[in-house]
Amino acid sequence: MPIKMKKIHISLLAAAAAAMAVGGHSATAEVHPAEPEMVLVEGGTFQMGCTGEQGRDCDDDERPAHSVTLSNFYIGRYEVTQAQWKALMGRNPSRFKGDNLPVESVSWDDVQKFIGYLNAATGQQYRLPTEAEWEYAARGGSKSKGYKYSGSNSPKDVAWFDEDWFDGETHPVGAKRPNELGIYDMSGNVDEWCSDRYGAYPASAQNNPAGASADSRRVFRGGSWNSNAGICRVAFRVSNSPGDSYSYLGFRLACSSK
């Protein structure tokens, strides 16, 4: 190959390589302002539920602790913000206003509409995390150090919770310390919807569980600005009607591949 042509060929290859961005987007493609920054969570097997570090705080529905195996997935580094919600939906339903605050006062049904619009706009396949994915990511995945909260045994390090109730509101995402995977606010700030229907845990080992098949309630996790520390534990579970919305309840996104 002539030297001049060889240089052109190398330049084209370099340009093509540079066009690939993290998360599978092309650098030449415009990223939608509602899209989240995603973190790869490598799959593995973990004990879900009332494990030893949870101490005496466990509720009955956190038992029995059981083995869960998950495939690789991606989860949002941050809770979905009001700026991201407004970029797609227009109206901001949040009680506490601020572009970098987590969106809240959104029902599970509202979130499904947001996800549908986002997937249509981007060609991606975003979704809510399953309850098992949420807990595995909150525990730090394969890098877990066995903390009671997401990233620490001290809730003050990683969570906005009701100790801070004197100002009684949400806080900008990512302001506290991240967990072992570099994910923020999985304890505190706002509770986060999961995809699952609420149900009792099985005793047997599970592979990529998707929750109960019949209950109408949907799970949410993590605790919030108006929760006590016990509710911010990585194992704590709660549920609500999919049509309900509260100023302590938001979400983060997940996807199976990028």
Secondary structure, DSSP 8 states (H G I E B T S, - for coil): --HHHHHHHHHHHHHHHHTB-TTS-BTTS---TT---EEEE--EEEEESS-GGGGGG--GGG-S-EEEEE--EEEESS--BHHHHHHHHSS---SS--TTSB--S--HHHHHHHHHHHHHHHS---B---HHHHHHHHTTGGG----SBTTBSSHHHH---GGGTTT-S---TT-S---TTS---SSSSSEEEEEEE-----SS-EES---BSS-S-EEEES--TTS-GGGGSTT--EEE-TT---TTEE---EES--
